[in-house]
């Protein structure tokens, strides 16, 4: 099911949960935990095998950039957690992974962000 197919009361419960845990969710997605937690993010923009631009940013900058914003349900039924889209994984031809979530960001945003 898509989020906009849930009952309004269930949508509110999900939105409240995501709002209460937003910082931890975003940190887990972008930084990770433990010994191998990321401290930096490197993004290189290449078009037609030519390097156009790049950015190396501290992970706290990245967390702030992608974490500043509201939690909401999109018109297509996915969740938007600030600048991160959370949606159900699809297109797996019926495999069990269709029950997983995927998180999407636009990494090029930090190239242009000062």
Beta strands, then each sheet from edge to edge (+ up, - down):
strand 1: 40-47
strand 2: 50-58
strand 3: 71-73
strand 4: 79-81
strand 5: 84-88
strand 6: 101-104
sheet 1: 1+ 2-
sheet 2: 3+ 4- 5+ 6-
end
